[in-house]
Each structure stands twice: as C-alpha cells, then as structure tokens.
Amino acid sequence: MLGYAQVLKIVREFFLARTVLEVVTPSIGKYPCGDTNTHSLQLINGQFLRTSPEHEMKKLIVSCGQDIYQLGVVFRDEPVLSDLHMQDFIMCEWYRLGYTTDRLIKEVVDLLKQVTFLWPPEELSFYQLLQRSFGVWLEDASPETLMNLARELGLVDAKGARPEQVLDFLYASATRQLPQESITVVRYFPESLANQSCVLPHAPHLCDRFELFIGRVEIANGARELRDAALYTERLKKYNPSVAIDAELVALMPRLPDMSGVALGISRLQYLYNIKNTTL
C-alpha cells in the first residue's frame, strides 16, 4: 500500500527519538471490550479478538514501569462503512508515564506534523461542540430534552435508547459538522462516556478524555488513565452490564502509575500521508 511503510518508519523513528519502547501483546484474549459503543468479535472457542491492546499494555506497564507503544491490527464487530471505517485496521497505541492530557495532545500533534499538513488546532469541550452544532447548552439537560433533540435529528428507536446512547448520537452528529480543513480537539466528555479515563477533580461528572479530528475524521482518542478499580467496575456494571469484566486488569489497576494514553489510527494516518504526498 502506498505510504504504509513510510508512515510506519516515521512513527517508529518518532518514538525511538523519545525513548518509548515498542512492544507486542496478544491479539486474542478472554475478555471482550468494555468500552461503550465498541464491540468485540468473538471466536468459535469463546475468546475475543482485541479491539485495542489497552488491557494487555496496561498489564505490561505494571511489570516494566516505562513508556511503551505498539503498532498492530485491531478488530471491531461493526459494519464496514468506508475505507476509513473497517472491521480490522492498524492502530498505534502508546502510554506516557507522568503525562497530562495537555502534554499528550501536544505529542500527538507533533507526530501528525511528521505525516501530514496541519492547521492550528482548536480545542473545544464536548458540550461546547454540541452548543456550536445545536445552539443550546446541554450539560445540565434532562434525558427528555436530549431525547427530543435526538428525535428531531432522526435517531432511530429513540424510545429505547439510554441517555448515554443519545449523547453519543448527538456527538457523532456534531462531529459530522466540523470544518473540513481544520484540526479539532474535543475534550472533557461526560462521565457516561468516560471508558477508562479519570474524572476531573473539580467536575466529577466529566472525564479527562479527548478525541482529535482532522476535518471530520477522528484520528486519535486519548485520556488520563483511570487507576480506580472500584470506579471502573461500577462504570461497567452501569453502562455495559452484559460485558464480562477483565478481572486481571481490575486487580492490577491500583498498581498502575499516573499516566496518559492514546490510540491513533494508522490506516487513517496513511490516507492523510497519501493526500499530502500527491498534492506536493
């Protein structure tokens, strides 16, 4: 594939210069993904293909205690919508000990500059983005208000949707309205969409999580990583109760260092690399 080898070379040189260790972890595991709206492919033996190397990398960090990254294929049980939305794709995921999300966002942008053209990034909170798109502040909105707005936008089966599903639908609709020639960093998601991110100390209904878009394409998804095993278990039981909990990860969570991590789509990065190099 045009640009694939070049992009991997750029990524590896980027992390080598920063003394971040490349690792390899298993692609098959006993537990499905626990993140909201991300679904695992199950094998006939009952095990699951990874949607991300996150759990295994966190277990590795507990034993090695250093910054690590991984390049590898991940899998999603989702419909194939386009060349940028596949069931299997290459991901780069990395974890930086002692990093805030501010510092990690800067590092993501520094890596992207090596690959493609960039505009000055604009930062918005989750609710600022929704306000820009829909003209109303929704942070304190009732479930009924959110549902009514979602119905106006054509949410299918809105009657049976949970509040966090409605919020996620509104967010997806808002990101489809982002300017094409732009870099947007969306931050501070509602706690119901926190996945494995920390809550903000001054606003526990929000989490320290971000997504970075080039135009309307999501390129990276990162967070200050959660170390509270009880809170993680509580979230899973509340927002994704049908998913089996990774007991090994839960046991190790209190031993995780303070750190931030991010996943970046290499296949999408390759697409942008090709655009850059065909317009030069």
ZAKOL-123727 format. One record per residue (C-alpha): residue in one letter; x, y, z; residue number from 1. Coordinates in Angstrom, 2 decimals. Example, Ala and Ser with C-alpha at 12.3 -4.5 7.8 and 13.67 -1.06 7.14 Angstrom:
[atom A, [12.30, -4.50, 7.80], 1]
[atom S, [13.67, -1.06, 7.14], 2]
This chain:
[atom M, [0.00, 0.00, 0.00], 1]
[atom L, [1.29, 3.44, -0.94], 2]
[atom G, [2.67, 5.23, 2.08], 3]
[atom Y, [2.22, 2.35, 4.55], 4]
[atom A, [5.92, 1.57, 5.02], 5]
[atom Q, [6.77, 5.28, 5.11], 6]
[atom V, [4.21, 6.00, 7.81], 7]
[atom L, [5.41, 3.11, 9.99], 8]
[atom K, [9.00, 4.31, 9.56], 9]
[atom I, [8.01, 7.83, 10.64], 10]
[atom V, [6.15, 6.52, 13.69], 11]
[atom R, [8.99, 4.25, 14.81], 12]
[atom E, [11.60, 6.99, 14.39], 13]
[atom F, [9.38, 9.39, 16.32], 14]
[atom F, [9.18, 7.10, 19.35], 15]
[atom L, [12.80, 5.97, 19.13], 16]
[atom A, [13.88, 9.62, 19.46], 17]
[atom R, [11.73, 9.87, 22.61], 18]
[atom T, [12.94, 6.59, 24.15], 19]
[atom V, [9.49, 4.99, 24.05], 20]
[atom L, [9.79, 1.19, 23.88], 21]
[atom E, [7.96, -0.74, 21.15], 22]
[atom V, [6.11, -3.81, 22.48], 23]
[atom V, [3.93, -6.62, 21.15], 24]
[atom T, [0.99, -8.06, 23.10], 25]
[atom P, [-1.54, -10.84, 22.31], 26]
[atom S, [-4.31, -10.23, 19.75], 27]
[atom I, [-6.67, -12.78, 21.34], 28]
[atom G, [-7.95, -12.64, 24.89], 29]
[atom K, [-10.53, -14.00, 27.33], 30]
[atom Y, [-12.46, -10.75, 27.73], 31]
[atom P, [-14.44, -8.53, 25.33], 32]
[atom C, [-14.02, -4.79, 25.14], 33]
[atom G, [-15.81, -2.96, 27.94], 34]
[atom D, [-15.96, 0.44, 26.25], 35]
[atom T, [-19.33, 1.89, 25.38], 36]
[atom N, [-20.23, 1.50, 21.68], 37]
[atom T, [-17.17, -0.63, 20.82], 38]
[atom H, [-17.99, -4.28, 20.11], 39]
[atom S, [-15.64, -7.27, 20.09], 40]
[atom L, [-15.50, -10.06, 17.52], 41]
[atom Q, [-15.85, -13.44, 19.25], 42]
[atom L, [-14.09, -16.58, 18.04], 43]
[atom I, [-15.65, -20.05, 17.98], 44]
[atom N, [-13.58, -21.02, 21.05], 45]
[atom G, [-15.26, -18.26, 23.08], 46]
[atom Q, [-12.27, -15.92, 23.13], 47]
[atom F, [-12.20, -12.43, 21.60], 48]
[atom L, [-10.13, -10.54, 19.06], 49]
[atom R, [-8.81, -7.34, 20.59], 50]
[atom T, [-10.46, -4.02, 19.81], 51]
[atom S, [-7.38, -2.36, 21.30], 52]
[atom P, [-4.18, -3.55, 23.01], 53]
[atom E, [-5.07, -1.35, 26.00], 54]
[atom H, [-5.62, -4.01, 28.67], 55]
[atom E, [-2.52, -6.05, 27.84], 56]
[atom M, [-0.35, -2.93, 27.57], 57]
[atom K, [-1.51, -1.74, 30.98], 58]
[atom K, [-0.68, -5.12, 32.48], 59]
[atom L, [2.78, -4.85, 30.87], 60]
[atom I, [3.32, -1.34, 32.27], 61]
[atom V, [2.77, -2.65, 35.80], 62]
[atom S, [5.67, -5.08, 35.28], 63]
[atom C, [8.04, -2.92, 33.21], 64]
[atom G, [7.26, 0.57, 34.55], 65]
[atom Q, [8.17, 2.55, 31.43], 66]
[atom D, [6.72, 4.37, 28.41], 67]
[atom I, [5.60, 1.94, 25.70], 68]
[atom Y, [3.91, 1.93, 22.30], 69]
[atom Q, [2.52, -0.72, 19.98], 70]
[atom L, [1.71, -1.00, 16.28], 71]
[atom G, [-0.73, -3.74, 15.37], 72]
[atom V, [-4.03, -4.85, 13.90], 73]
[atom V, [-7.22, -4.46, 15.94], 74]
[atom F, [-10.71, -5.73, 15.21], 75]
[atom R, [-14.26, -4.38, 15.63], 76]
[atom D, [-17.64, -6.07, 15.27], 77]
[atom E, [-19.06, -3.17, 13.29], 78]
[atom P, [-20.35, -2.63, 9.75], 79]
[atom V, [-17.82, -1.61, 7.10], 80]
[atom L, [-18.86, 1.92, 6.16], 81]
[atom S, [-15.87, 3.10, 4.12], 82]
[atom D, [-12.11, 2.72, 3.68], 83]
[atom L, [-11.78, 4.79, 6.86], 84]
[atom H, [-14.19, 2.64, 8.89], 85]
[atom M, [-13.19, -1.03, 8.64], 86]
[atom Q, [-13.65, -4.12, 10.81], 87]
[atom D, [-9.87, -4.55, 11.05], 88]
[atom F, [-7.27, -1.80, 10.90], 89]
[atom I, [-3.82, -0.87, 12.15], 90]
[atom M, [-3.61, 1.07, 15.39], 91]
[atom C, [-0.75, 2.79, 17.18], 92]
[atom E, [-1.35, 2.97, 20.92], 93]
[atom W, [1.02, 4.47, 23.45], 94]
[atom Y, [1.25, 5.33, 27.15], 95]
[atom R, [3.31, 8.08, 28.75], 96]
[atom L, [4.03, 7.94, 32.48], 97]
[atom G, [3.51, 11.23, 34.31], 98]
[atom Y, [1.94, 12.92, 31.27], 99]
[atom T, [-1.12, 15.12, 31.50], 100]
[atom T, [-3.59, 15.08, 28.62], 101]
[atom D, [-2.34, 18.58, 27.68], 102]
[atom R, [1.16, 17.22, 27.19], 103]
[atom L, [-0.08, 14.11, 25.36], 104]
[atom I, [-2.22, 16.16, 22.95], 105]
[atom K, [0.89, 18.18, 22.06], 106]
[atom E, [2.79, 14.95, 21.39], 107]
[atom V, [0.00, 13.64, 19.13], 108]
[atom V, [0.09, 16.89, 17.15], 109]
[atom D, [3.90, 16.68, 16.92], 110]
[atom L, [3.61, 13.19, 15.42], 111]
[atom L, [0.91, 14.25, 12.96], 112]
[atom K, [3.13, 17.10, 11.76], 113]
[atom Q, [5.63, 14.48, 10.58], 114]
[atom V, [3.00, 12.90, 8.33], 115]
[atom T, [0.53, 15.46, 7.03], 116]
[atom F, [-0.36, 19.13, 6.69], 117]
[atom L, [-1.84, 20.62, 9.86], 118]
[atom W, [-3.86, 23.69, 10.68], 119]
[atom P, [-3.62, 25.29, 14.15], 120]
[atom P, [-5.61, 23.00, 16.48], 121]
[atom E, [-8.83, 24.30, 18.02], 122]
[atom E, [-9.85, 22.91, 21.42], 123]
[atom L, [-13.49, 22.56, 22.45], 124]
[atom S, [-15.15, 20.78, 25.31], 125]
[atom F, [-17.71, 18.09, 24.50], 126]
[atom Y, [-20.58, 20.40, 25.44], 127]
[atom Q, [-19.10, 23.40, 23.64], 128]
[atom L, [-19.10, 21.34, 20.45], 129]
[atom L, [-22.75, 20.37, 20.97], 130]
[atom Q, [-23.68, 24.00, 21.65], 131]
[atom R, [-21.97, 25.13, 18.46], 132]
[atom S, [-23.84, 22.48, 16.46], 133]
[atom F, [-27.31, 22.67, 18.03], 134]
[atom G, [-27.44, 26.16, 19.56], 135]
[atom V, [-28.24, 25.02, 23.11], 136]
[atom W, [-26.16, 24.23, 26.20], 137]
[atom L, [-26.80, 20.57, 27.09], 138]
[atom E, [-24.55, 19.89, 30.07], 139]
[atom D, [-27.46, 20.13, 32.52], 140]
[atom A, [-30.16, 18.97, 30.10], 141]
[atom S, [-32.67, 16.36, 31.23], 142]
[atom P, [-32.88, 12.97, 29.48], 143]
[atom E, [-36.19, 14.13, 27.99], 144]
[atom T, [-34.58, 17.24, 26.46], 145]
[atom L, [-31.77, 15.17, 24.98], 146]
[atom M, [-34.26, 12.64, 23.62], 147]
[atom N, [-36.42, 15.32, 22.00], 148]
[atom L, [-33.41, 16.85, 20.26], 149]
[atom A, [-32.26, 13.42, 19.10], 150]
[atom R, [-35.71, 12.69, 17.67], 151]
[atom E, [-35.60, 15.93, 15.71], 152]
[atom L, [-32.32, 14.74, 14.19], 153]
[atom G, [-33.75, 11.35, 13.24], 154]
[atom L, [-32.44, 9.00, 15.95], 155]
[atom V, [-33.75, 5.50, 15.16], 156]
[atom D, [-35.53, 3.71, 18.02], 157]
[atom A, [-35.12, 6.75, 20.27], 158]
[atom K, [-37.74, 5.41, 22.66], 159]
[atom G, [-35.49, 2.58, 23.84], 160]
[atom A, [-32.18, 4.48, 23.83], 161]
[atom R, [-30.32, 5.11, 27.07], 162]
[atom P, [-29.21, 8.70, 27.91], 163]
[atom E, [-25.54, 7.93, 27.19], 164]
[atom Q, [-26.51, 6.48, 23.79], 165]
[atom V, [-28.44, 9.65, 22.97], 166]
[atom L, [-25.45, 11.80, 23.99], 167]
[atom D, [-23.17, 9.71, 21.80], 168]
[atom F, [-25.55, 10.08, 18.86], 169]
[atom L, [-25.66, 13.86, 19.29], 170]
[atom Y, [-21.87, 13.97, 19.49], 171]
[atom A, [-21.48, 11.92, 16.31], 172]
[atom S, [-23.89, 14.26, 14.55], 173]
[atom A, [-21.92, 17.30, 15.77], 174]
[atom T, [-18.57, 15.92, 14.56], 175]
[atom R, [-20.05, 15.48, 11.08], 176]
[atom Q, [-20.43, 19.27, 11.01], 177]
[atom L, [-16.76, 20.06, 11.73], 178]
[atom P, [-14.99, 22.17, 9.08], 179]
[atom Q, [-13.14, 20.04, 6.53], 180]
[atom E, [-9.87, 21.99, 6.70], 181]
[atom S, [-9.37, 22.00, 10.45], 182]
[atom I, [-7.83, 20.27, 13.44], 183]
[atom T, [-10.26, 19.93, 16.35], 184]
[atom V, [-9.51, 18.51, 19.79], 185]
[atom V, [-12.68, 17.66, 21.72], 186]
[atom R, [-12.13, 17.34, 25.48], 187]
[atom Y, [-13.93, 16.69, 28.77], 188]
[atom F, [-16.53, 14.09, 27.85], 189]
[atom P, [-19.45, 13.24, 30.14], 190]
[atom E, [-18.70, 10.57, 32.72], 191]
[atom S, [-21.14, 8.20, 31.00], 192]
[atom L, [-18.73, 8.15, 28.01], 193]
[atom A, [-15.57, 8.01, 30.14], 194]
[atom N, [-14.50, 4.44, 29.32], 195]
[atom Q, [-11.18, 4.06, 31.24], 196]
[atom S, [-10.44, 7.75, 31.82], 197]
[atom C, [-10.19, 9.70, 35.09], 198]
[atom V, [-12.87, 12.11, 36.17], 199]
[atom L, [-11.96, 15.78, 36.53], 200]
[atom P, [-11.31, 16.63, 40.21], 201]
[atom H, [-13.32, 19.86, 40.01], 202]
[atom A, [-16.13, 18.35, 37.91], 203]
[atom P, [-16.65, 14.62, 38.63], 204]
[atom H, [-19.48, 14.42, 36.06], 205]
[atom L, [-16.83, 15.00, 33.34], 206]
[atom C, [-13.77, 12.97, 32.41], 207]
[atom D, [-10.24, 13.82, 31.29], 208]
[atom R, [-10.59, 12.34, 27.82], 209]
[atom F, [-10.04, 13.76, 24.32], 210]
[atom E, [-10.58, 12.96, 20.65], 211]
[atom L, [-8.62, 14.62, 17.84], 212]
[atom F, [-10.16, 15.17, 14.41], 213]
[atom I, [-8.59, 16.20, 11.12], 214]
[atom G, [-11.55, 17.63, 9.28], 215]
[atom R, [-14.37, 15.23, 10.17], 216]
[atom V, [-12.12, 12.18, 10.52], 217]
[atom E, [-11.32, 11.02, 14.05], 218]
[atom I, [-7.57, 10.32, 14.18], 219]
[atom A, [-6.83, 9.83, 17.88], 220]
[atom N, [-8.61, 9.04, 21.15], 221]
[atom G, [-6.79, 9.56, 24.44], 222]
[atom A, [-7.19, 10.05, 28.17], 223]
[atom R, [-5.67, 10.40, 31.61], 224]
[atom E, [-5.87, 6.76, 32.59], 225]
[atom L, [-8.14, 5.52, 35.36], 226]
[atom R, [-6.49, 3.72, 38.28], 227]
[atom D, [-9.57, 3.32, 40.47], 228]
[atom A, [-10.62, -0.32, 40.10], 229]
[atom A, [-13.87, 0.14, 42.05], 230]
[atom L, [-14.96, 3.05, 39.82], 231]
[atom Y, [-14.07, 1.09, 36.67], 232]
[atom T, [-16.14, -1.87, 37.84], 233]
[atom E, [-19.03, 0.43, 38.76], 234]
[atom R, [-18.98, 2.04, 35.29], 235]
[atom L, [-19.03, -1.31, 33.52], 236]
[atom K, [-21.96, -2.56, 35.59], 237]
[atom K, [-23.86, 0.67, 35.00], 238]
[atom Y, [-23.18, 1.37, 31.32], 239]
[atom N, [-22.21, -2.02, 29.87], 240]
[atom P, [-23.58, -4.68, 32.25], 241]
[atom S, [-23.59, -7.54, 29.74], 242]
[atom V, [-19.78, -7.44, 29.30], 243]
[atom A, [-17.55, -9.73, 31.38], 244]
[atom I, [-15.09, -7.74, 33.49], 245]
[atom D, [-11.36, -8.32, 32.95], 246]
[atom A, [-10.53, -9.46, 36.47], 247]
[atom E, [-6.78, -9.41, 35.79], 248]
[atom L, [-6.89, -5.74, 34.80], 249]
[atom V, [-9.05, -4.82, 37.78], 250]
[atom A, [-6.58, -6.48, 40.15], 251]
[atom L, [-3.65, -4.56, 38.64], 252]
[atom M, [-5.33, -1.14, 38.32], 253]
[atom P, [-4.23, 0.19, 41.74], 254]
[atom R, [-0.62, -0.53, 40.75], 255]
[atom L, [-0.77, 1.50, 37.53], 256]
[atom P, [1.37, 4.66, 37.54], 257]
[atom D, [-0.14, 8.07, 36.90], 258]
[atom M, [-0.16, 8.22, 33.10], 259]
[atom S, [-1.98, 9.20, 29.94], 260]
[atom G, [-2.51, 7.08, 26.85], 261]
[atom V, [-3.79, 7.46, 23.31], 262]
[atom A, [-4.81, 5.30, 20.35], 263]
[atom L, [-4.21, 6.57, 16.82], 264]
[atom G, [-5.48, 5.04, 13.58], 265]
[atom I, [-2.51, 4.25, 11.32], 266]
[atom S, [-4.73, 3.37, 8.36], 267]
[atom R, [-6.29, 6.84, 8.56], 268]
[atom L, [-2.85, 8.39, 9.01], 269]
[atom Q, [-1.69, 6.59, 5.87], 270]
[atom Y, [-4.67, 8.03, 4.00], 271]
[atom L, [-3.62, 11.54, 5.05], 272]
[atom Y, [0.01, 10.81, 4.15], 273]
[atom N, [-1.08, 9.86, 0.63], 274]
[atom I, [-3.09, 13.06, 0.27], 275]
[atom K, [-0.09, 15.13, 1.37], 276]
[atom N, [2.33, 13.41, -1.00], 277]
[atom T, [0.05, 13.50, -4.04], 278]
[atom T, [-0.52, 17.26, -3.64], 279]
[atom L, [3.14, 18.21, -3.38], 280]
